[in-house]
Amino acid sequence: MPACAPTTSASFFAPCFSRWRALLCLGVALLLTLNAAAQSGSTLRVRLADGFDFPVGKPDADGYYKARGYWPNGHLGEDWNGRGGGDSDLGAPIYAMGRGVVIFSQNIGVGWGNCILVRHIFRESDGKIAMVDSLYGHLHERKVKLHDLVEKGQLVGTMGGNSGMYPVHLHFEVRKNLHIGMNRSQFARDSSNYYSPTAFINARRVLTSSMQKYDVPVNNFAPYGRALADVNSDGSQSASVDVPSFKGGGSGSAKNEPKQEDDFWSRLKAKMRSGQTTSGTDDKR
């Protein structure tokens, strides 16, 4: 009789390993798909902010000044610099203005560079629950990631100048409209969508809070340069909190956005290089 070929453990288990590997890959793919679906229009539980402070020189912007203020239909935020002059504030700490959740943390280049968006939920003096987004732009480094929960005064990044595009400073915005994200040119550039950051903070330095958590919508705006998110399926409404609705309006579209943004950043860069500063709509910190 012919001799039987020896059976090794490796040849015996090889088909099993192949099947398990295929099943594992299929399982991972399924989990990624489910996770992506869950994140679209999802919410996270966040406590109310107990007040707001400036994002530099805590507390109260100590050692910093507002080099450029907020102007509707112009500069939609505030530019903050250290009093040391020049680029001496490169790498200086940038803090969350209040308790909230990180809804964007990415380097998108163009005129923005490293940017962080934090969503805050808070109780107004009349008892109404409201939400705002704070933006921290041109950062040297980002210290938080998407969906991190942050507290007032927590380090979220360091001051930069968009890799040398601008003199070092922090560009800081406070948005009423939760759908803006990184697509500013698709919205009206005025106080229907934005707050003056200094005025907003000064009016809400101390707020009523509690241990209760509320559903805060996340992932409810389109990626940079794309069409706006569908407001009917983006999580802007929840069982416990009605997100305020604001005028979207505005001119422009995704296809002409780069040109509009490039013009804006070119003007900003020219003004900063020439040393021009503006105090904005409110002079006091």
Residue, then its C-alpha position, 0 to 999 in steps of 0.5 A: m500500500p502506498a504510504c499516506a502523506p503525513t498530516t501536519s497541524a499547520s495544514f489541518f488548521a490553515p482552512c480554519f484560520s482563513r475562515w476566521r480571518a474572513l469572518l473577523c474582517l467582515g465583522v470589523a467592516l460591519l462595525l465601522t459601517l454601523n459606527a458611521a451610521a450612528q455618528s450621522g446626526s448623533t447626540l452626546r450627553v453634556r452638562l450645562a456650562d456654568g459660565f464662560d471665560f476668554p480662551v487666552g490668558k486665563p483668567d480674564a485674558d490676562g496678558y493678552y489684547k484683542a488685536r482685531g474685533y468682531w464686525p458684522n459683514g466683515h470680521l466674524g470673530e476676534d483676533w487675540n495676541g499676547r502683549g509680548g509682541g511679534d510672534s512671542d506668543l507662538g505655542a501659547p495655551i488656548y483654552a475652551m471658553g466653557r464646558g462643552v463637547v468637541i465637534f470638530s478637530q482637524n487641520i483643513g489647511v487653506g486659510w484655516g489651518n488647525c481648527i477646533l470647534v466646541r459646542h456648548i449648552f447653557r441656560e440663559s438668564d430667562g431659563k431658556i436652554a441654548m447652544v453655541d459653537s466656539l471656534y479656535g482657528h490657526l492653531h499651532e497644535r490641537k490638544v483635543k480630539l473629536h467628541d472629547l468632553v471639555e471643561k471651562g479653561q481646559l487646554v484645547g490647543t496652542m496659538g499659531g499662525n497657520s504654519g506661517m501664513y499669518p502673524v501668530h494669533l488666535h482667531f476666535e468665533v462664537r456662532k449662534n447657527l449650529h450648521i455653519g461648521m467650516n462652511r462660512s460662505q454659505f451663511a449670512r455674515d452677520s449677527s443672525n449667525y454670529y455673536s460678538p465673542t467679547a459681548f457674549i462672554n461678558a454677559r454670561r460669565v457665571l451661569t446656573s448649572s446642575m449635574q443633569k446632562y442634556d442631548v447635544p447634537v454632533n456631526n450636523f454640518a457638512p465637511y469643508g467645501r461641501a453642501l450643507a447638511d440636511v437640517n431635517s436629519d442632522g440631529s438638530q432636534s432632540a427629546s430634551v432640548d430644542v436647538p434654537s433655529f436661526k436664519g441660514g440665508g447668505s449668498g454663495s455656494a459650495k462651488n464658489e466658496p474657495k474664491q470667497e474665502d481666499d479673498f477674505w483671508s487675503r484681506l485679513k493677511a494684508k491688514m495684519r501685515s500692515g499692523q492694522t487693528t480694530s477693536g470691533t463692536d465692543d471695546k471692553r473685555 
